[in-house]
């Protein structure tokens, strides 16, 4: 387990960019943290590590899954609005989770039944206005 402190959204983005270098195609990254903890900033940096512009990243709260095309496709899940994991099955989440791209999942606890046991786990904790603790499990 590794703990790091970010003092700004830009630092969170940079940490995520670095972290993305440790993730391979076919893997799933789960982001845990309360609303406003910096999960979407983390995703922006993460996709940049795969050569995708962070500007394309928006929280897919209403669409559930955003696809970002690059040499390795990134599938960004936001499961906040899901009430049951079966809703994710209905939109084909398993095809993404067990496919050839990389999945990064916000609110993964809402679909925990579908996640692979070896999924990466990252927790973002709010420590202040812009200060965040980032724990890589």
HELIX and SHEET records of a PDB file:
HELIX    1   1 UNK A    9  UNK A   20  1                                  12    
HELIX    2   2 UNK A   39  UNK A   48  1                                  10    
HELIX    3   3 UNK A   54  UNK A   56  5                                   3    
HELIX    4   4 UNK A   85  UNK A   90  1                                   6    
HELIX    5   5 UNK A   93  UNK A   97  1                                   5    
HELIX    6   6 UNK A  108  UNK A  114  5                                   7    
SHEET    1   A 7 UNK A   2  UNK A   6  0                                        
SHEET    2   A 7 UNK A 132  UNK A 136 -1                                        
SHEET    3   A 7 UNK A 120  UNK A 126 -1                                        
SHEET    4   A 7 UNK A  28  UNK A  32  1                                        
SHEET    5   A 7 UNK A 102  UNK A 106  1                                        
SHEET    6   A 7 UNK A  74  UNK A  78  1                                        
SHEET    7   A 7 UNK A  65  UNK A  68 -1                                        
END                                                                             
